[in-house]
Amino acid sequence: MTLRFVGIDPDTDEDHCPTIWVDGDCGEMVIQGWKAGTELRTACESNTPARGPIPGSEEVVRIPARMVPVLRKACDAIENSAVR
């Protein structure tokens, strides 16, 4: 696994630091964010047609809007990588 740090929440503090990396081996984004609470998970599950419960191996995370530039940078890095 080749992780490349892309960026961290610009308003981060010592305890809350949503972060984004790109895995160069498989061309995927790796995202650290705030875990969704029960209410948000339930809303996500019920807001996707024919979806059902979110599997235990997956999680819903929140990323602040101020991180949109970091997400764009990560998307560009994946798009420009040899892995697709």
C-alpha positions as CSV (number, residue, x, y, z in Angstrom):
1,M,0.0,0.0,0.0
2,T,1.4,3.4,-1.1
3,L,-0.4,6.1,0.8
4,R,0.2,9.7,-0.2
5,F,-1.0,12.4,2.2
6,V,-3.2,14.9,0.3
7,G,-4.5,17.2,3.0
8,I,-6.0,17.7,6.4
9,D,-9.0,19.9,7.6
10,P,-7.6,23.4,7.5
11,D,-9.5,24.2,10.7
12,T,-8.1,21.1,12.5
13,D,-7.3,21.0,16.1
14,E,-5.5,18.3,18.1
15,D,-8.6,16.2,18.6
16,H,-10.5,16.5,15.3
17,C,-8.6,16.1,12.1
18,P,-10.5,14.8,9.0
19,T,-7.7,13.8,6.6
20,I,-7.5,12.6,3.0
21,W,-4.9,10.3,1.4
22,V,-4.6,8.6,-1.9
23,D,-3.6,4.9,-2.2
24,G,-1.4,4.9,-5.3
25,D,-1.4,1.1,-5.6
26,C,-5.2,0.8,-6.2
27,G,-6.1,4.4,-7.1
28,E,-8.5,5.0,-4.2
29,M,-9.1,7.8,-1.7
30,V,-8.7,7.0,1.9
31,I,-10.8,9.3,4.1
32,Q,-10.7,9.9,7.9
33,G,-13.7,11.9,9.1
34,W,-16.2,12.1,11.9
35,K,-18.2,8.9,12.3
36,A,-21.9,9.2,11.6
37,G,-24.3,8.9,14.4
38,T,-27.3,6.5,14.4
39,E,-29.6,9.2,13.0
40,L,-27.4,10.0,10.0
41,R,-26.7,6.3,9.2
42,T,-30.4,5.6,9.3
43,A,-31.1,8.5,7.0
44,C,-28.4,7.3,4.5
45,E,-29.8,3.8,4.6
46,S,-33.4,5.0,3.9
47,N,-32.4,7.6,1.4
48,T,-30.9,5.1,-1.2
49,P,-33.4,3.1,-3.2
50,A,-33.3,-0.7,-2.6
51,R,-30.2,-0.2,-0.4
52,G,-30.9,-1.6,3.0
53,P,-28.6,-1.5,6.0
54,I,-25.0,-0.3,5.7
55,P,-22.7,-3.4,6.1
56,G,-20.6,-3.6,9.2
57,S,-17.5,-3.4,7.0
58,E,-18.5,0.1,5.8
59,E,-19.0,3.4,7.6
60,V,-20.6,6.8,6.9
61,V,-18.2,9.7,7.6
62,R,-18.7,13.4,7.6
63,I,-16.2,15.7,5.9
64,P,-16.6,19.5,6.3
65,A,-17.3,21.5,3.2
66,R,-14.1,23.5,3.8
67,M,-12.3,20.3,2.6
68,V,-13.7,20.4,-0.9
69,P,-10.4,21.7,-2.3
70,V,-8.6,18.7,-0.6
71,L,-11.1,16.3,-2.1
72,R,-10.6,17.9,-5.6
73,K,-6.8,17.5,-5.1
74,A,-7.3,13.8,-4.2
75,C,-9.6,13.2,-7.2
76,D,-7.0,14.8,-9.5
77,A,-4.2,12.7,-8.0
78,I,-6.3,9.5,-8.6
79,E,-7.3,10.6,-12.1
80,N,-3.7,11.4,-13.0
81,S,-2.3,8.2,-11.6
82,A,-1.5,5.1,-13.7
83,V,-4.0,3.1,-11.6
84,R,-7.6,3.3,-12.7
